[in-house]
């Protein structure tokens, strides 16, 4: 993998900003939630218009962590805090 690929600039903005902005432009999406373990990534995601209501545990942010684990964590957290 390419380290920090999601925050590298592409067309003058971080790569992660592109899908956030595209989702927010959709008539079918009214909220974009980003799950990350990085405060820096969270700040960039918020600047692009996403919500980052919590940080993901580092154990769920490794290359070997199954995707379903961080998805379940996000769903649990969202329902726990009434988001």
Secondary structure, 3 states (H helix, E strand, C coil): CCCCHHHCEECCEEHHHHHHHHHHHCCCCCCCECCCCCHHHHHHHHHCCCECCCCCCHHHCCCCCCHHHHHHHHHHHHHHCCC
